[in-house]
């Protein structure tokens, strides 16, 4: 009885949870739509558990949704352990049911007539719609089940990008499909998986490209003031020590958009031509001047 109470005490049914549920259902709808509209008619396998379910549908006419639902059970148990217990459970159950039920309903209602016979168009548009749906599910703090659970674990615990994690966990079914439907479809399927991963990244992380800069200069105060006045960006002074000279010297850290990098370089060059500067990629920036931090929690 105590475990049951603990389970429900961890569940959250506030406004944020309702927003999450809406995102998850909408994401499941888009994934089912991509499956029905672009993938099933062209014999393109989406990968993972749903990809294996597609294979069973093509070969033995099994319902895709039901097979996907059954195949999710062992992975659901793994996800319970690593992705948040009850909160993970309610969101994943909702995502899996939305995706599987809508998939079977759409297949039954609309049949399997393709919009186009072009495999490239089906793989590209199928990947985009599938990825947007997956991204919405991720934004709702859930997973769409299947090997997406493993991909989410790789993303959360090891910092792997969604696109790479999705590619690794979903390639098996696509390669297997090559033995049944030809390697041209398998290769198009891999394109679809990559595109869907990129689309999921864009939905969850945004389309803006962020850069970080580390600057070592003898004119620290002037560079900091110029960055603040010209770019309107904040900076952080990090106390560092030269490996060769063994001298203590400050290092400037700042985060800017990709479009501001050239202006930042100009600021540093004009202020101290002898400065040392490193510019790196950043997946996401949250807080003042960028996306709100509270919107991501």
Secondary structure, DSSP 8 states (H G I E B T S, - for coil): -HHHHHHHHH---SHHHHHHHHHHHHHHHHHHHHIIIIITTTT----HHHHHHHHHHHHH---HHHHHHHHHHHHHHHHHHHTTHHHHHHHHHHHHHHHHHHHHHHHHHHTT--S---HHHHHHHHHHHHHHHHHHHHHTT---STTHHHHHHHHHHH---HHHHHHHHHHHHHHHHHHHH-HHHHHHHHHHHHHHHHHHHHHHH-S--EEEEEEE-S-HHHHHHHIIIII----EEEEEE-TTT--EEEEEEEEEEGGGHHHHHHHHHHH-TT-EEEEEEES--BSTTSB-SGGG-
